[in-house]
Amino acid sequence: MTSLTGTDPRDFDCLTPSNRPQTAELVTMRRTVEGDPVVTYYRVGPEIDGIEVFTDNTLDRYRSEDWTHHRRTMDELVELGI
């Protein structure tokens, strides 16, 4: 089973409070239709409200932005199809 990110949804378990140390980071990579890599970093920790999501689009030739940053809850990520 994979998500829209191409990652097994169970990989995101490390971001839930019961399954992680004080801080955790998950790094995923997917490819665009043209084959360009897009890397996303998911971070949690005691000083982070929710989950920080940083996406590096710098190697995507047709990108609209270099980097994006959002704060999400796990429920929001599930709704977005992680």
Secondary structure, DSSP 8 states (H G I E B T S, - for coil): ---TTSS-GGGGGGGSGGGS-S-EEEEEEEE-TT--EEEEEEEE-TTSSSEEEEEE-TT-TT-S-SEEEEEE-HHHHHHTT-
